[in-house]
């Protein structure tokens, strides 16, 4: 993520939405600005799961739900647990199929200390 931030938006549809800890970012320009201001990070994905989304729910668009969780540190600060869910949708042309993110939801999952 840190090495090719400018390329991240290529993974998203033009009108994709990212919800980052409750904050909504929509469209490629806004996503580019958002990714550029994130501090440096270290991610570790601990779990990854995928399942197809029924075409009745996606207007016959081939779509896969991806669910991840793990840990992340920003700028060497304390580690946060996170969950991330996103919808990948197939963009098909006569020559190939490209998968793009239509919706992305990222949330810290830190427990309150007692």
C-alpha positions as a Markdown table, in Angstrom:
| # | Residue | x | y | z |
|---|---|---|---|---|
| 1 | Unk | 0.0 | 0.0 | 0.0 |
| 2 | Unk | 2.8 | 2.5 | 0.9 |
| 3 | Unk | 5.0 | 1.8 | -2.1 |
| 4 | Unk | 2.3 | 2.4 | -4.8 |
| 5 | Unk | -0.3 | 4.7 | -3.3 |
| 6 | Unk | -1.0 | 6.5 | -6.6 |
| 7 | Unk | -1.9 | 3.2 | -8.2 |
| 8 | Unk | -4.5 | 2.2 | -5.5 |
| 9 | Unk | -7.3 | 4.1 | -7.2 |
| 10 | Unk | -6.9 | 1.8 | -10.3 |
| 11 | Unk | -8.5 | -0.9 | -8.2 |
| 12 | Unk | -11.7 | 1.1 | -7.7 |
| 13 | Unk | -14.7 | 1.9 | -9.9 |
| 14 | Unk | -15.0 | 5.5 | -10.9 |
| 15 | Unk | -17.9 | 6.1 | -8.5 |
| 16 | Unk | -16.7 | 3.7 | -5.8 |
| 17 | Unk | -17.2 | 4.5 | -2.1 |
| 18 | Unk | -14.8 | 3.9 | 0.7 |
| 19 | Unk | -16.0 | 4.2 | 4.3 |
| 20 | Unk | -13.0 | 4.5 | 6.6 |
| 21 | Unk | -13.9 | 4.3 | 10.3 |
| 22 | Unk | -17.3 | 6.0 | 9.5 |
| 23 | Unk | -15.9 | 8.6 | 7.1 |
| 24 | Unk | -17.3 | 8.4 | 3.6 |
| 25 | Unk | -14.9 | 9.0 | 0.6 |
| 26 | Unk | -16.5 | 8.8 | -2.9 |
| 27 | Unk | -15.0 | 9.0 | -6.4 |
| 28 | Unk | -11.5 | 8.6 | -7.7 |
| 29 | Unk | -10.3 | 12.1 | -7.0 |
| 30 | Unk | -11.4 | 11.9 | -3.4 |
| 31 | Unk | -9.9 | 8.4 | -3.0 |
| 32 | Unk | -6.6 | 9.7 | -4.5 |
| 33 | Unk | -6.5 | 12.6 | -2.0 |
| 34 | Unk | -7.4 | 10.3 | 0.9 |
| 35 | Unk | -4.7 | 7.7 | 0.2 |
| 36 | Unk | -2.1 | 10.3 | -0.3 |
| 37 | Unk | -2.6 | 11.8 | 3.2 |
| 38 | Unk | -2.6 | 8.5 | 5.1 |
| 39 | Unk | 0.6 | 8.1 | 7.2 |
| 40 | Unk | 3.0 | 5.2 | 6.4 |
| 41 | Unk | 1.6 | 1.9 | 7.5 |
| 42 | Unk | 2.4 | -1.7 | 8.3 |
| 43 | Unk | -0.5 | -4.2 | 7.6 |
| 44 | Unk | -0.8 | -7.8 | 8.5 |
| 45 | Unk | -3.8 | -9.7 | 7.2 |
| 46 | Unk | -4.8 | -12.5 | 9.6 |
| 47 | Unk | -8.0 | -13.7 | 7.9 |
| 48 | Unk | -9.4 | -13.5 | 4.3 |
| 49 | Unk | -12.7 | -14.9 | 3.2 |
| 50 | Unk | -14.6 | -14.5 | -0.1 |
| 51 | Unk | -18.1 | -15.5 | -1.3 |
| 52 | Unk | -20.1 | -14.7 | -4.4 |
| 53 | Unk | -23.0 | -12.3 | -4.1 |
| 54 | Unk | -26.3 | -13.5 | -5.6 |
| 55 | Unk | -26.9 | -11.8 | -8.9 |
| 56 | Unk | -30.5 | -10.8 | -7.8 |
| 57 | Unk | -28.8 | -8.4 | -5.3 |
| 58 | Unk | -26.4 | -6.9 | -7.9 |
| 59 | Unk | -28.5 | -6.5 | -11.0 |
| 60 | Unk | -26.9 | -9.5 | -12.6 |
| 61 | Unk | -23.4 | -8.1 | -12.1 |
| 62 | Unk | -20.8 | -10.7 | -11.2 |
| 63 | Unk | -19.8 | -9.7 | -7.7 |
| 64 | Unk | -17.7 | -11.1 | -4.8 |
| 65 | Unk | -17.8 | -10.1 | -1.2 |
| 66 | Unk | -14.3 | -10.1 | 0.4 |
| 67 | Unk | -13.9 | -10.0 | 4.2 |
| 68 | Unk | -10.5 | -9.4 | 5.8 |
| 69 | Unk | -9.2 | -8.8 | 9.3 |
| 70 | Unk | -5.8 | -8.2 | 10.8 |
| 71 | Unk | -3.6 | -5.6 | 12.4 |
| 72 | Unk | -2.2 | -2.2 | 11.2 |
| 73 | Unk | 0.3 | 0.3 | 12.6 |
| 74 | Unk | 0.4 | 3.9 | 11.2 |
| 75 | Unk | 3.7 | 5.9 | 11.4 |
| 76 | Unk | 5.0 | 3.5 | 14.1 |
| 77 | Unk | 2.1 | 4.2 | 16.5 |
| 78 | Unk | 0.3 | 1.6 | 18.4 |
| 79 | Unk | -1.2 | -1.4 | 16.6 |
| 80 | Unk | -4.9 | -1.5 | 15.8 |
| 81 | Unk | -7.0 | -4.5 | 14.9 |
| 82 | Unk | -9.1 | -3.9 | 11.8 |
| 83 | Unk | -11.9 | -5.4 | 9.7 |
| 84 | Unk | -12.3 | -4.6 | 6.0 |
| 85 | Unk | -15.1 | -5.7 | 3.7 |
| 86 | Unk | -15.3 | -4.9 | 0.1 |
| 87 | Unk | -17.3 | -5.8 | -3.0 |
| 88 | Unk | -15.4 | -6.7 | -6.1 |
| 89 | Unk | -17.3 | -6.5 | -9.4 |
| 90 | Unk | -16.3 | -7.9 | -12.8 |
| 91 | Unk | -15.9 | -5.3 | -15.5 |
| 92 | Unk | -16.0 | -7.4 | -18.8 |
| 93 | Unk | -15.0 | -6.2 | -22.2 |
| 94 | Unk | -14.7 | -8.4 | -25.4 |
| 95 | Unk | -11.0 | -8.9 | -24.7 |
| 96 | Unk | -10.8 | -9.3 | -20.9 |
| 97 | Unk | -12.3 | -9.1 | -17.5 |
| 98 | Unk | -11.0 | -6.7 | -14.8 |
| 99 | Unk | -12.2 | -6.8 | -11.2 |
| 100 | Unk | -12.8 | -3.5 | -9.5 |
| 101 | Unk | -13.8 | -2.4 | -6.0 |
| 102 | Unk | -17.3 | -1.0 | -5.9 |
| 103 | Unk | -17.6 | -0.5 | -2.2 |
| 104 | Unk | -15.0 | -0.7 | 0.6 |
| 105 | Unk | -15.6 | -0.5 | 4.3 |
| 106 | Unk | -12.6 | -0.3 | 6.8 |
| 107 | Unk | -13.0 | -0.2 | 10.5 |
| 108 | Unk | -10.7 | -0.3 | 13.5 |
| 109 | Unk | -11.8 | -3.0 | 16.0 |
| 110 | Unk | -10.0 | -2.0 | 19.1 |
| 111 | Unk | -11.4 | -3.1 | 22.4 |
| 112 | Unk | -11.8 | -0.5 | 25.2 |
| 113 | Unk | -9.4 | -1.2 | 27.9 |
| 114 | Unk | -10.8 | -1.9 | 31.3 |
